[in-house]
């Protein structure tokens, strides 16, 4: 699809700087773009790369100087470029296909209008699938699940029984929602399973990454708040309550009965112990171990979790430990102190 720079600017409500009549054939990144393509620069950090790019035009933030290319100036270049990219590539969405004859849909299940149920999907008794949903091949919907409008479930997603999804939820391939929580009691020398009797409630506009798991609650539901985005390979244990608009990066593990406030960010491989409360607006850096309550607005890092400013100072010192060890060894020799005398002095101090 070919458009002029001016037409693309109208599409994203941007202003044109340079030749608005220039024809654009495709959209690519700075490194991949060729003559006749449009690219984007998210901020001034990449302005130098724009000068070197072969692209004929670019979507840029306001105030970006002319560079011999046609520019479309917008407040959010990344999101505007997404619109331009999709427009130039053309529509990729397919029309609703209804229920494939190879799907297994229970007679008591309800499928909303304009929904697509692909081959090898299984929908259990009493399940309700609302309007404009897409269930890709191999999806399993347990009995009495309730799924909102415009939900997309990618291949091999599994919803155990009684799961509730809000509107516009996206769950990527191989995610499992509603498996039993990990609860056991030792009785007469055996680990006896504690029945997991509740379910999972996921709010609207939630996205869950491939291979992630969210366990059902024991007596009350595990909950994921509206607008929360969960990356791949994340484990949310039973009875957790995750707030609204959280960002949870890959390989995070959240222990049972823990909770987060709204707008919490958990970096990659963060571990949260069970029964932990995390307040609103908390930022937890990658690979941090959270083992105590976190007040709203805190920024944490390290194991055990410490305020980010403290953790950074500790990490800076760690890099200097070999040099510090050599200095201490030299000081010992200068003072005529052996290792044993240092240890004896330490014992006296205690």
Secondary structure, DSSP 4 states (H G I P E B T S, - for coil): --EEHHHHHHHHT-EEES-TT-EE-EE--TTT--TTEEEE--SGGGHHHHHH---SEEEE-TTPPP-SSEEEE-S-HHHHHHHHHHHHH---PPPP-EE-TTSEE-TT-EE-TT-EE-TT-EE-TT-EE-TT-EE-TT-EE-TT-EE-TT-EE-TT-EE-TT-EE-TT-EE-TT-EEEEPP--EEEETTEEEEPP----EEE-TT-EE-TT-EEEPPSSS-EEE-TT-EE-TT-EE-TT-EE-TT-EE-TT-EE-TT-EE-SS-EE-TT-EE-TT-EE-TT-EE-TT-EE-S-B-TT-EEETTTTEEHHHHHHHHHHHTTHHHHHHHHHHHHHHHT--HHHHHHHHHHH-
